[in-house]
Amino acid sequence: MGQDGEGVVYSDAVNGVLRDALPSDTEFDDPGFDPLEYFNRHFSDERSLKGLDAFLTDLDMDIAETTHELRQTFRQQGETTVQAEQNLVEAKSSIKDLFSSVEEIRKMAEESENMVREICTEISSLDNAKKNLTDSITTLKEMRNIARRLEQLEQATDSNPCDLGAASEGLVSINRTFENCFSKYMHVARVKEISEKVQAAKDSCAVYAMEELGKVDLTASDDLYETTVLDACSIIDCCGESMRKAAVKAFVDRHMDHYTRQFPAQAEESRLEKMERRFAYFRRMLKSYDDGVQMYVPDAWNVTQDLAVEFCLKTLNDVQGQLAADAEADAASRINIEIVVRVLQKSMEFEAELTEKMKPVEPKAKHGQAPPAARPAVNFRGFITCCFEDTMARYVEHEDERMKAAIAELWNDPEQTTVNDDGQPVTISAAVGVFVYIKESLKKCSAFCKEDMLVKMFGRWSENLVAFAHDLSKLIPENPKGEKEAEEELRICAVINSADWCYDTCVKLAEEVQRKVGEEFEISEDAVAEQFRAVTHKGLIQLITNCNRKLSVPLNDMLNITWGTMCDVGDQSPYVVNVCSTIASQFTQYANALQPPLFRYLCGKFIDVFVPRYIAQFYRLKRLSPEACQQLLLDFQSFGEDCPKIPNLGKPGRFKDKELRGFLNILKSCVGRGESILKFLTSIMEGIPLGQEVADQYIELVPHPSVADFAKLCELRGIGAKDSKSVCEYLKEKKNVPQTTDKEASQYMPPGESDKGMSLGGINMGNVRERIGDAKEMTEKVKKWKGRVAKIGFGGFGKDAS
């Protein structure tokens, strides 16, 4: 705050507070009020000074009124301050009085609390005295009762015979009383003395109870055990856990001794092949226990479980001894493996029966007894059968020998190796027979083999299937000719169908075995499947080779035509008619004999092989006239128009259009290349000058161009090497144009048809096997058969074979 002339100047903060506390719309309250500006605004000229007196009068009145209001405000403020000071003094006096009252109340509360605490302490002392007095009186009474009951118990045990009912009742009462009243006073001499007497009474009663339980014979027909067993068990329960275990052990040992006498070592009854008699003996023992004793024995004793465990252990020991002796014996005197397998199956059934019988059940109270705790579960699977693991290696060898013999028998049976043409498509019956045998073997092994043994069995099945695939492959004749050619080709189709079916079935076999053994073991059918894929592949190769051999005649007829002197263009040439008729004849036979997916695949691969061979014939021709080029193009287009009909030969509508999409793509690619070559050849025959433009046109028009092919086309036109040299050099400079093509003869061409001097039009015939695709790729593309002759599968395996 500062002085400016006669006025007081406040800071902006003070002005803001004043504005909030005393809001005003008068410009005189504005901190920025300028008197000179205000005066000039109201009296801007001499004429306006006429109202100066009235203006001053108004200002004086406003000042007087403001002064009066200020005085009134100061007077009120003074009076309020005096009253506030008086009120403050009175309030302080009242607070002081209130504090004094609160202090007096606090002292009175503390005195009351102390008094209540003393009263509670005295009441607690009286309660303890009452409780101790009551406990003393009760204890004295119970001591007299125990003494009296001990005397009664002595009388019951001294009687002849011992009164187990009275002894049981007295011992249960003494045990309950002693546990409830005296267990915490064992340090007292008198209580300790009574405890010793009670223990002596328990021992005496336990002797009689054990004697009575020893009379129970589960192998006898006497079932009048109600009184003796119930009272004896009650007495033994009162004697503690150790006595109960001793009683159960004695009971079990006695009956196992009887079992040992019933089936002594080296006896005829104990031989392995009579194993079922042991199980029947134990079942009778359990039935006798359940019918006559079990209802009176507490469930917590687990007598049946202990009997089963001991029976299994003794049986295991006997079986192990016999198997060990059998392993050391010579092959002639060994136990028949079929007997061992049967015993193993019966043992597994018995173990499963025990496991089911010994399942934990909710215990129930019997004859006033408290419900015992549930007995623990015992898995009896493997108790006895574990000793057969070493012997099972013999079984694997045995099954392997049986399967080899079964396969050999199938091959020796003419009916199994001949073509089964009862229905279409054709098959080899032996293929079905092999998997029927495996199905039966798997069903039998699954019943008793463990997972690792089943994996070994799968390995032996796989080895035999691989050998079977090799034998199946031998049924494919190479280059069949003569009168039996049609019969041999039918056999090839049957082998292809059977191998493909075997491939599908061995995959399902592996899936079924994998499901049985679980994820712990890995089952792979790749080795077996690869062999059957190879057989299918070999058969398809042979069919393509046979068809190519028959097509050699019309293709050679094509070479014998005098193309250089041809002057007219007519209908399709006779050689093309022969090509199409030969293909139609062959593939009609294949369509009837092969499964539809395999036949469709064969069609595609035949086109992929034969069309390049047809194109290769162009390069084996000599000089061509313009009309000859047009005739060749007409013939090739006619051939291309007939090719889409191949898959549906003999049965229109065999395949839908979408199913032939892959075949048509192959056909379009192969035929399109041949047409491009002939169109280019026709165009240069019309007199186009031989220059770089022709080379560029060749590269653009012909798929897979090469310098050697271009030179051969120039030769067909009649242009020598010198005239085409410059253009060939131009082509060599092109990075995407190879100089030569592979001139190896195709493996699908019949013997004697290979011409090392011919160019194959950019087709690598030496790698046609790769173009056919390896066996794995081929089989993956073949869809699953529908309507197989033999409906056998795994997962589907188990249906009857037709």
HUCORKA-V326696 format. One record per backbone hydrogen bond with DSSP energy under -1.0 kcal/mol. NH is the residue of the N-H (numbers start at 1). CO is the residue of the C=O. Records with the same first field share a line. If there is no record, write none. Layout:
NH=CO + CO
//
This chain:
2=9
4=7
7=4
9=2
15=11
16=12
17=13
18=14
19=15
20=16
21=17
22=18
29=26
33=30
38=34
39=35
40=36
41=37
42=38
43=39
49=46
50=47
51=48
52=49
55=51
56=52
57=53
58=54
59=55
60=56
61=57
62=58
63=59
64=60
65=61
66=62
67=63
68=64
69=65
70=66
71=67
72=68
73=69
74=70
75=71
76=72
77=73
78=74
79=75
80=76
81=77
82=78
83=79
84=80
85=81
86=82
87=83
88=84
89=85
90=86
91=87
92=88
93=89
94=90
95=91
96=92
97=93
98=94
99=95
100=96
101=97
102=98
103=99
104=100
105=101
106=102
107=103
108=104
109=105
110=106
111=107
112=108
113=109
114=110
115=111
116=112
117=113
118=114
119=115
120=116
121=117
122=118
123=119
124=120
125=121
126=122
127=123
128=124
129=125
130=126
131=127
132=128
133=129
134=130
135=131
136=132
137=133
138=134
139=135
140=136
141=137
142=138
143=139
144=140
145=141
146=142
147=143
148=144
149=145
150=146
151=147
152=148
153=149
154=150
155=151
156=152
157=153
158=154
159=155
163=156
164=162
167=163
168=164
169=165
170=166
171=167
172=168
173=169
174=170
175=171
176=172
177=173
178=174
179=175
180=176
181=177
182=178
185=182
188=185
192=188
193=189
194=190
195=191
196=192
197=193
198=194
199=195
200=196
201=197
202=198
203=199
204=200
205=201
206=202
207=203
208=204
209=205
210=206
211=207
212=208
213=209
214=210
215=212
216=213
220=217
225=223
229=225
230=226
231=227
232=228
233=229
234=230
235=231
236=232
237=233
238=234
239=235
240=237
244=240
245=241
246=242
247=243
248=244
249=245
250=246
251=247
252=248
253=249
254=250
255=251
256=252
257=253
258=254
259=255
260=256
261=257
262=258
263=259
267=264
271=268
274=271
275=272
277=274
279=275
280=276
281=277
282=278
283=279
284=280
285=281
286=282
287=283
288=284
289=285
290=286
291=287
292=288
293=289
294=289
296=293
301=298
302=299
306=302
307=303
308=304
309=305
310=306
311=307
312=308
313=309
314=310
315=311
316=312
317=313
318=314
319=315
320=316
321=317
322=318
323=319
324=320
325=321
326=322
327=323
328=324
340=336
341=337
342=338
343=339
344=340
345=341
346=342
347=343
348=344
349=345
350=346
351=347
352=348
353=349
354=350
355=351
356=352
357=353
358=354
359=356
369=366
383=380
386=382
387=384
388=385
389=386
392=388
394=391
395=391
396=392
397=393
398=394
399=395
400=396
401=397
402=398
403=399
404=400
405=401
406=402
407=403
408=404
409=405
410=406
411=407
412=408
416=413
417=413
418=414
420=427
421=419
426=593
427=420
430=416
431=428
433=429
434=430
435=431
436=432
437=433
438=434
439=435
440=436
441=437
442=438
443=439
444=440
445=441
446=442
448=445
449=445
454=450
455=451
456=452
457=453
458=454
459=455
460=456
461=457
462=458
463=459
464=460
465=461
466=462
467=463
468=464
469=465
470=466
471=467
472=468
473=469
474=470
475=472
476=473
485=482
488=484
489=485
490=486
491=487
492=488
493=489
494=490
495=491
496=492
497=493
498=494
499=495
500=496
501=497
502=498
503=499
504=500
505=501
506=502
507=503
508=504
509=505
510=506
511=507
512=508
513=509
514=510
515=511
516=512
517=513
518=514
529=525
530=526
531=527
532=528
533=529
534=530
535=531
536=532
537=533
538=534
539=535
540=536
541=537
542=538
543=539
544=540
545=541
546=542
547=543
548=544
549=545
550=546
551=547
552=549
555=551
556=552
557=553
558=554
560=556
563=561
577=573
578=574
579=575
580=576
581=577
582=578
583=579
584=580
585=581
586=582
587=583
588=584
589=585
590=586
591=587
592=588
593=589
594=590
599=595
600=596
601=597
602=598
603=599
604=600
605=601
606=602
607=603
608=604
609=605
610=606
611=607
613=609
614=610
615=611
616=612
617=613
618=615
620=617
621=618
624=716
625=563
629=625
630=626
631=627
632=628
633=629
634=630
635=631
636=632
637=633
638=634
639=635
640=636
641=637
642=638
643=639
645=642
646=643
649=646
651=648
654=651
660=656
664=660
665=661
666=662
667=663
668=664
669=665
670=666
671=667
672=668
673=669
674=670
675=671
676=672
677=673
678=674
679=675
680=676
681=677
682=678
683=679
684=680
685=681
691=689
695=691
696=692
697=693
698=694
699=695
700=696
701=697
702=698
707=738
708=739
710=706
711=707
712=708
713=709
714=710
715=711
716=712
717=713
719=714
724=720
728=724
729=725
730=726
731=727
732=728
733=729
734=731
737=734
749=746
753=750
758=755
763=760
765=763
767=764
768=765
771=767
772=768
773=769
778=774
779=775
780=776
781=777
782=778
792=790
799=796
//
